[in-house]
Each structure stands twice: as structure tokens, then as C-alpha cells.
Amino acid sequence: MAVRLPAVAGQFYPDDPTELARDVDALLHASNPAPCSGPLHGVIVPHAGYTYSGGVAGIAYGALRDSHQDIHTVLLVGPAHHVYLEGLGTSSAQIWRTPLGDVWLATDEAEQLINDFADVRPRDDAHEFEHSLEVQLPFLQRILAPGWQLLPLVVGHASTTSVSGVLGHFLCQSGVVVVVSTDLSHYLPYEDAKLRDATTAGRIVECQAAEINDDDACGAYPLRGFLDAVVESGCHIEQLAAASSGDSHGSHDRVVGYGAFAVCGGEPGGG
């Protein structure tokens, strides 16, 4: 049985299971997210170390926890940081392991994607050391009932149309939630980052995929595709939180921006 082992435990988050559970629960407990104005179908979350972006991520996952949905599948999508990749890559593992235990993969759904979409193919090399997906798992393990399955996709250079087609295949399905992992601006001075990220956040809420540049978000490729899929679905996006590494830990000279967003069904303010 193929198992994808944790690559960044002890670096981006604690490798001790008791400490990890305690830290994740504390981030969730402190989140106090605003309720989604309609069924929650997805979240956009950051993927830095928990010391830096865990508070913002906790708000997104707090909203998902409070949605009280019966979730059986998580489509988890993020950028490829370590391997050059054309298109989208699945994992051929059957299990992804974290210090909190094992997560079973939705292998049938992954095989169906490979059959249905030419830009989707197995790329275990792109998953092996990738943190953008791995850091989301402990949050999901703490808020979801046992029995859920994971469908991880790492996105490289892919067209917005291609990514949108794949994500739109799952968005708004009953029992499925889409999690898109991305940080925002990188290494700008604190005030400059705050302004840049506020502009990007506005474009995310308005689903203006074409207005988001590669340097506005490290996960720009999956993010742009997701925004187009949201438009096609008839859902809308609500911002939950914004911050940077300068708010949580570290210098204000060069910061990384973070945002949390929820994809909700129906019109803003409606049911």
C-alpha cells in the first residue's frame, strides 16, 4: 500500500501529535468566523507555517467546521513549489499520513479525472515535498468526521480554463468541499503588502480571475481557475480574514500576505 509520508512536519507545524492537535484546536477555537450566507462549498486558505498563517487558516476552517455539513470528499488544490509541472498532478498513493494519523485518498475519483481531463496526470514527484497541501491536513483531520477521503491536486503551469474545468466538476456537489491553498503577495514591505493584498482580495471576492497576476498570489494558477469555476457555479465568495507575516511573527521589512475566503451558495446576503 502506497503511503505519502509527511514532508514538513516539525518545520511548518509540530510533529508531535499531542502538540499538533492542541495547536490546531487553539487556532480553531480563536477563529470566530462570520457565518457564510448560504451553503459553504469551498474555502481559500494560506499555507505558510502555522506560526505565520495559522490564525488566518483557522478562520477559514472554523467557517467550514461551523457549516455542519456532512463532508465525504475534500478536493485539495495548491501550487507546485518544488517541481516544474505542466497541468495538474494527482497522487498515486492510497494514504497520506500526518502526525494525527492516516487520510485515505479518493483513488476512484483521481482515476476518473485522469481519464476525463487531458491535463491531469499522476505526479508523485510534485507531491513528495510539497507543503501547500500537506499543511491543510491537520485542520481537516480535526474538524471533519472520520471516513472522509482526500483528492489532492498540485497545479503547475495550466490554463485557467483547464483548472476551472476540473474544479468545476466538483464544486457544489453534495458532500464535497473544495480547498484552494494559496498565499498572497511575497516579500513586500508591510504597508505595501497590505495595499497589494487588499486589491487582490477585492478581485477574489469579485471573481476577477484575469486581474490576478502571478506575483499577486503564489497559488495564482489554481486560484484563477477556481474563481472561474465559482462564476460558472452561480456561487459567490466572501472574505473572512486578511493578515501578513508581519502581523504574527517577524519583520515588517519583507512580509508574506495571507487571506481566508469562503465560497457560498446563493447570492450575497441571501439564502
C-alpha positions in Angstrom: 0.0 0.0 0.0 1.5 3.3 -1.1 1.7 5.9 1.7 2.8 9.6 1.2 4.7 10.4 4.3 4.7 14.0 5.8 7.5 16.2 4.4 7.2 19.3 6.6 6.1 18.0 10.0 8.4 19.6 12.6 9.0 22.5 10.2 5.7 24.1 9.2 3.8 22.5 12.0 4.5 20.3 15.1 5.5 16.7 14.5 4.3 15.7 18.0 0.6 14.6 17.6 -0.4 15.9 21.0 1.2 19.3 20.5 -0.2 19.4 16.9 -3.8 18.7 18.0 -3.5 21.2 20.7 -2.2 23.9 18.4 -4.8 23.3 15.7 -7.6 23.3 18.2 -6.4 26.5 19.7 -6.3 28.2 16.3 -9.8 26.9 15.5 -11.1 28.0 19.0 -9.8 31.5 18.4 -11.2 31.8 14.9 -14.8 33.2 15.4 -15.6 33.3 11.7 -18.5 35.1 10.2 -21.3 32.7 9.0 -21.4 32.0 5.3 -24.5 33.5 3.7 -25.6 30.2 2.1 -24.2 26.6 1.9 -20.4 26.6 2.1 -18.9 24.8 -0.9 -15.2 25.8 -0.6 -12.5 27.8 1.2 -9.4 29.6 0.1 -6.6 29.3 2.8 -3.0 30.2 3.2 -0.2 27.6 3.5 2.7 29.1 5.5 4.0 27.7 8.8 1.3 27.8 11.5 3.3 30.4 13.4 2.8 32.8 10.5 -0.5 32.0 8.8 -2.2 29.5 11.2 -4.5 32.2 12.6 -5.9 33.1 9.2 -6.2 29.4 8.2 -8.0 28.7 11.4 -10.7 31.2 10.5 -11.4 29.5 7.2 -11.5 26.1 8.8 -13.7 27.5 11.6 -16.2 28.5 9.0 -16.1 25.0 7.5 -16.5 23.4 10.9 -19.4 25.6 11.7 -21.2 24.8 8.5 -22.3 21.5 10.0 -22.1 19.8 6.6 -21.7 16.1 6.0 -18.5 16.1 4.0 -17.2 12.9 2.5 -14.7 14.2 0.0 -12.2 17.1 0.1 -10.7 18.3 -3.2 -7.5 19.9 -2.1 -5.7 22.1 -4.6 -2.4 24.0 -4.4 0.6 25.2 -6.3 3.8 23.3 -7.1 6.7 24.9 -5.3 9.5 22.4 -5.9 8.9 20.7 -9.2 8.2 22.1 -12.7 4.8 20.9 -13.7 2.6 21.4 -16.8 -1.1 20.8 -15.9 -2.4 19.2 -12.8 -0.9 16.3 -10.9 -2.7 13.6 -8.8 -1.1 11.4 -6.2 -0.9 7.6 -6.8 -0.7 7.0 -3.0 -3.6 5.4 -1.2 -2.9 7.1 2.1 -1.4 10.5 3.1 0.0 10.4 6.6 0.3 13.2 9.2 1.3 13.0 12.9 -2.5 12.9 13.6 -3.0 9.7 11.6 -3.8 8.5 8.1 -6.1 10.1 5.5 -7.4 7.8 2.7 -7.4 9.1 -0.8 -10.3 9.1 -3.2 -8.5 6.9 -5.7 -11.5 6.2 -7.9 -12.2 9.9 -8.4 -8.5 10.5 -9.2 -8.5 7.8 -11.8 -11.7 9.3 -13.3 -10.0 12.8 -13.5 -7.1 11.2 -15.4 -9.5 9.6 -17.8 -11.6 12.7 -18.3 -9.1 15.6 -18.4 -6.0 15.5 -20.6 -4.1 18.0 -18.3 -4.5 15.7 -15.3 -1.9 13.0 -14.7 -0.1 11.3 -11.8 2.8 13.3 -10.5 4.1 11.9 -7.2 7.3 13.8 -7.6 5.4 17.1 -7.4 3.6 15.9 -4.2 6.6 14.4 -2.4 8.0 17.5 -0.8 5.0 19.9 -1.4 3.9 21.8 1.7 0.9 23.7 0.3 -1.4 20.7 0.5 0.2 18.9 3.5 -0.2 21.8 6.0 -4.0 21.8 5.4 -4.5 18.2 6.5 -4.3 18.6 10.3 -7.0 21.2 10.2 -9.2 18.9 8.1 -8.5 16.0 10.4 -9.6 18.0 13.5 -12.9 19.3 12.0 -14.2 16.5 9.8 -15.9 13.3 10.9 -13.9 10.1 10.3 -14.4 8.5 7.0 -13.8 11.4 4.6 -11.5 11.0 1.7 -8.9 13.3 0.1 -8.4 14.1 -3.5 -5.1 16.2 -3.8 -4.1 18.1 -6.9 -1.0 20.1 -7.3 -1.2 22.7 -10.1 1.7 23.8 -12.2 1.5 25.9 -15.4 -2.1 25.3 -16.5 -4.6 27.4 -18.3 -7.4 29.0 -16.3 -9.9 27.1 -18.4 -8.3 23.8 -17.7 -8.2 24.3 -13.9 -11.7 25.7 -13.9 -13.0 22.6 -15.8 -11.5 20.2 -13.2 -12.6 22.2 -10.1 -16.0 23.0 -11.6 -16.6 19.2 -11.9 -16.7 19.0 -8.1 -17.8 22.5 -6.9 -21.3 22.4 -5.4 -21.5 18.6 -5.3 -23.3 17.4 -2.2 -20.8 16.2 0.4 -17.8 17.7 -1.4 -15.8 20.7 -0.3 -13.0 22.4 -2.4 -10.0 23.8 -0.6 -7.7 26.0 -2.5 -4.3 26.7 -0.9 -2.5 30.0 -1.7 -0.6 32.7 0.0 -0.8 36.3 -1.4 2.0 38.8 -2.0 5.6 37.9 -1.2 8.4 39.9 0.4 7.0 43.4 0.1 7.3 46.0 2.9 4.4 45.6 5.3 2.3 48.6 4.2 2.9 47.9 0.5 1.8 44.3 1.0 -1.3 45.4 2.9 -2.4 47.6 -0.1 -1.5 44.9 -2.7 -3.3 42.2 -0.8 -6.4 44.3 -0.3 -6.6 44.8 -4.1 -6.1 41.1 -4.7 -8.8 40.3 -2.0 -11.2 42.5 -3.8 -10.5 40.7 -7.1 -11.0 37.4 -5.4 -14.4 38.4 -4.0 -15.4 39.8 -7.4 -14.1 36.6 -9.1 -11.9 38.7 -11.4 -9.6 35.9 -12.3 -8.0 37.7 -15.3 -6.9 40.6 -12.9 -4.9 38.4 -10.6 -1.2 38.3 -11.7 1.3 35.6 -10.9 3.0 37.8 -8.3 -0.3 38.6 -6.5 -0.6 35.0 -5.2 1.8 32.1 -5.2 -1.2 29.9 -6.0 -2.3 32.1 -8.9 -2.8 29.2 -11.3 -5.2 27.2 -9.1 -6.8 30.4 -7.8 -7.7 31.8 -11.2 -9.2 28.5 -12.3 -11.2 28.3 -9.0 -12.6 31.8 -9.4 -13.9 31.0 -12.9 -15.4 27.8 -11.6 -17.2 29.8 -8.9 -18.6 32.1 -11.5 -19.9 29.2 -13.5 -21.4 27.6 -10.4 -23.5 30.6 -9.5 -21.9 30.8 -6.1 -20.1 33.8 -4.6 -17.1 34.5 -2.4 -16.9 36.2 1.0 -13.7 37.4 2.6 -13.2 36.0 6.1 -9.8 37.4 7.2 -6.6 39.1 6.0 -3.2 39.4 7.6 0.5 39.1 6.8 3.6 37.5 8.4 4.3 41.0 9.9 1.1 40.7 12.0 2.0 37.4 13.5 5.8 36.9 13.5 8.8 38.5 12.1 10.0 41.7 10.4 7.8 44.3 8.6 10.6 44.8 6.0 9.6 41.7 3.9 6.3 40.1 4.6 4.1 37.4 3.0 0.3 38.1 2.8 -2.5 35.7 3.7 -6.2 35.7 3.2 -9.1 33.5 4.1 -12.2 33.3 1.9 -15.4 31.2 1.8 -17.3 30.1 -1.3 -21.0 30.3 -0.5 -24.1 29.2 -2.4 -26.7 31.7 -3.5 -26.5 35.5 -3.8 -24.6 37.6 -1.2 -26.8 38.1 1.8 -29.3 35.6 0.5 -30.1 32.0 1.4 
